[in-house]
Amino acid sequence: MSKRVEGKVAIVTGGAQGMGRTHSQLLAEEGASVIVTDVDSVAGQETVRLIEDAGGSAAFIQHDVASASDWDTVVKHAMDSHGRIDVLVNNAGILVFKSLQDTEEEEWDRIVEVNAKGTFLGCKAVLPAMRHSAAPSIINISSMYGIIGAPNAAAYEASKGAVRTLTKAAAVDLGPFGIRVNSVHPGVIDTAMTRDILADPEGAKALLGTTILGRAAQPQEVSNCVVFLASDEASFITGAELVVDGGYIAQ
């Protein structure tokens, strides 16, 4: 039985831990050669080791997604090593829990720079290479909070809303080159970022109170959707937003 992304070359930003690590592992398990990027080189190398120990193919590059020159380095590595880029997962992101009134200008700038500008730079950087791919796909990781508002995350929500609409604009602009661009909108995911909150009954109630399925997702439940959008199974899907939130925003 063939693997779902057999032979594809994939870049995953923010791949050192959390969902990014799981995206990288599952893409490799399904046959992709994965280039893992992150600012954290120690955890990034650990992701590569885990992939290689499982029989997959991966490499790590230290990468600040808000740096155009860093993007040039990543793309050059992919082209020098593999000769093409088929999949980009713009996963890197940062979150600060602060209300609008408490958010400092410097915090706003950095969150928007990484989450929104980083996604823009990634889409732009891979374009020349992806024009030569047989089935190119860009997957931008937004959030359910790119669709709805919630307390104490104003800058994060603004940046993820930008990712949501940037994805649609990119789908329109890059469609003539055969490049599909879609966004994924996770809800509450059981990662290091949320684990302390979920361990507290009041915190769990606040996060999960309107989640229809009544639980947090495991990272692989989001990664399954990423692999689907990266695969040829999603060949007629572009400009779409795939909400993976257990029904949080449905009511």
Disulfide bonds with the S-S distance in Angstrom:
none
